[in-house]
Each structure stands twice: as C-alpha cells, then as structure tokens.
Amino acid sequence: CQNGGTCTNHNGGYACVCVNGWSGDDCSKNIDDCFTASCANGSTCIDRVASFSCICPEGKAGLLCHLDDACVSNPCQKGALCDTNPVNGHYICTCPQGHKGADCTEDVDECAMGNNPCEHAGKCVNTEGSFHCECLKGYTGPRCEMDINECHSNPCQNDATCLDKIGGFTCLCIRRNTGKIASSTEVKHKIAMG
C-alpha cells in the first residue's frame, strides 16, 4: 500500500485502507478534489492531496473566488499594501511607516509617541509620514546625534591647540600668545599698549 495506506491480509491476498485523498487498490491514485470543488466560474481549480485551491481571475477574491476583490478600487493610500480578506471580502491595508488607519490616511505623530527621538535635547517636529529634528547649537545629524567639530577648520593660529567644545571651541595658546584665536597681532597689540 502506498501513500500511508494500511494493509490488511486476507486469504490469498490483501486489501489497502487508504488515507484521506488517496484511492485505488494500492492507494496510488490522488482523488481529484476539483471534480467536486465549488470554485466560482472563471477561476482555476488546482488539485492537491485531500484538498484544492482556487486561482481567482482579476477582480475576484476569496477562498472560492466568490467575492469581489475590494483592492481593485485602491482604497489604501500613501503607498500601503492592500489585501482582500478571503473570508468576508473586505480590504486590509498594511500601512507604511508614518501612517495609520483603516486606509492609511492618518499621520502618525512620532514626536508624541513617548521618548523624544531627537538626541541631545533636539526639538522633534512632526511632518506628514515622518518627523525631523531641529538641533541645538553644536549638534547635527538626522537625530542630532553628532557633535559638530568646530576645530575641523583649524581656527587657532600660531600653533595653538584647538579644544572642541559643544557649540564652540577654545584655543590653548603658547605662553606668549593670548586671545580667543591666539593671534600674534593681538600679542603685538598688547605689547604696544602695555
């Protein structure tokens, strides 16, 4: 016996008891479930073992292709994915990030969802489908996550060392030079004045 059938001995022979979906003397024949299937007109029935499935034509949906496809009218907005419930024929929208609601027309306010998504006390500003951060002085990046290196442009003069600070910098001047950027003109000015 094939396909999980149970063999029983009889005088001079045997008999097979087939599992659901199989038939024949040795359980080798798949029963054509499409023969008794109730797929709607215009659909295609695919036979399986002890079951079947219906492939629906455009505009139809449901397990038996008996429902109108609710997604044909494009009820989902904002680039959402639309699926038709195979039981009741209603549409189901899978919204992209930043949108919600039955048809994805409602904006999600990411700024009101709890913790501020902006780092370093940046201000969260809600936008349609997203948000952006307004950073405090000295910070940059989509979420204000990066410290701006004010020493990057080498603002200090006369071989002074630049010390980056939040929103600014300090020059560590050689002993003879003074001032915010340790310029020699300031030193000459101080010598001339003093």
Steps between C-alpha positions, in 0.01 A plus 500: 500500500630844407460853640441395861235236425446216749535145371269224630564134416226281355508136394698498181548876481488838670296820505608860552317753716600838355550824687291802407574625148622169352317213331562189291594141582844611628407864600706643213229719342453857620127570523410795273358745753433749219233267367275595792658842571288810506742758359301785344458523123807641328743379766752218468493203739833348610473144636703414808502193724166498684446867415491756221565868449341752269699749292280803454468713188570873527234676705404193704623379840419258779574133557257406225541819289142586587568852634568825319861609559475805727852610402407569137380850599837578670353590841839504673688832485858621545662200327339242731462134406144378447377146565147366475372296794429156346206440733296821489648684200590818692827673426789504747764774467857451621615858555855621436694642792363839604134431413209319666126446473273269303611656170838643620393866472583592862845638579689345793636774728842351576573793733212406732581130527696520825873564509635779282656337190741796477820475703675770704174688574425558131145610420281240325280644223227273359463493121263308271605135533819579689678756720818706509720632778600860562838473672645719772817695421795263465309193380404367159368183333149366431445448874752758631726209586830653383710768670618762251880520519561874501877431494473333159571829319818558709384837638792540744814684388870494593513124564237521775308179576126506432274348765155413363203587723125467453406786269846656503873457556786623715857561387774385734761762419878487528613710798577819304175504301163586649147560383216292364693379195857564635587743223838669497335834411321493833830432676671789316204721584528413868876563499454838329225596746676381809 
